[in-house]
Amino acid sequence: MGSEWIPPEVDSTRPSVARVYDYLLGGDHNFASDRDLATALLRVEPQARELAQANRAFLLRAVRAIAGTGVDQFVDVGSGIPTQGTVHEVARSVNPDAKVVYVDNDDVAVAHSRTILAGDDRAVVLQADMRRPEDILADPALKGLLDLSRPVAFLLVAALHLVKDEEDPAAIVAALRDAAAPGSHLVISHLTHEAEPGKTAAIGKLYDRASSPAVSRSHAEILRFFDGWDLLDPGLVYVPQWRPDEGGAVADPERFLVFGGVGRR
Ligand SMILES: C[S@@+](CC[C@H](N)C(=O)[O-])C[C@H]1O[C@@H](n2cnc3c(N)ncnc32)[C@H](O)[C@@H]1O
């Protein structure tokens, strides 16, 4: 593999949540600082790789289900470093014309997404901060590709727990909701301390030295992000419990530490 995925401005010394997640998923787009944090994380949570995979699998099941209702526009906020099974591939396996806007603030995530999407005129990546949703919604690249008067799916998967309370994560979701035409969808997955408060507190401490914090929230707090949306079956559940594929049910879903849900406008 070449080094074209390493943008010149990248800070390789501070662990990046995008690159730690890439490492957990078996990717190659990470540095020693990321692997050190991932190693520490694996000591606190030996199942961290399985958690990352379950979260990613939830995202792709949700995209497939939403595309199956006819939605063909997706905005993936905090999209990460592209890995096997991307949102545009999965959405287009259902709706061949599906358009996707990826949004991330991480240099490597954006550079690698640009490489993957080169020559694709129905998918773009924006380097933007989700804490400024109005900038994302007003971006000419988004407005040029998507028609927000039609249904769109906003994906905030393993993203809102990277936003502190004082940065007002509810305002992010509210801005997206206000921009969403009837028939639009919202997908959220989020770290929770409901089952293992000690473990999630230790994870939060570890992420203090990363590019974004890891803020776990309660079921009720995460549910409030769906204000103004109708929560689809089976509700806000541990990610493996959200419409599992055949054979995908697990006996002890609470060990996955991440809730997921899908709302419809
Ligand atoms: C854990 S990854 C999740 C990737 C993907 N959504 C998934 O669930 O497979 C979180 C992503 O959010 C991005 N991120 C963190 N803070 C952000 C911010 N303020 N604005 C935009 N992206 C952000 C990180 O760079 C990272 O790529």
The ligand as an ORCA input file, in Angstrom:
! r2SCAN-3c Opt
* xyz 0 1
  C     -16.139      5.983     15.419
  S     -16.065      6.709     13.820
  C     -17.592      6.145     13.122
  C     -17.540      5.924     11.624
  C     -18.856      5.452     11.012
  N     -19.927      6.406     11.248
  C     -19.266      4.118     11.577
  O     -20.056      4.085     12.523
  O     -18.798      3.086     11.080
  C     -16.480      8.423     14.187
  C     -16.094      9.410     13.115
  O     -16.573     10.704     13.474
  C     -15.593     11.660     13.094
  N     -15.739     12.877     13.903
  C     -15.425     13.090     15.210
  N     -15.738     14.334     15.586
  C     -16.245     14.943     14.481
  C     -16.743     16.250     14.226
  N     -16.793     17.165     15.206
  N     -17.202     16.533     12.987
  C     -17.157     15.605     11.992
  N     -16.701     14.344     12.178
  C     -16.247     14.019     13.402
  C     -14.276     10.963     13.344
  O     -13.231     11.559     12.596
  C     -14.599      9.551     12.913
  O     -14.272      9.340     11.565
*
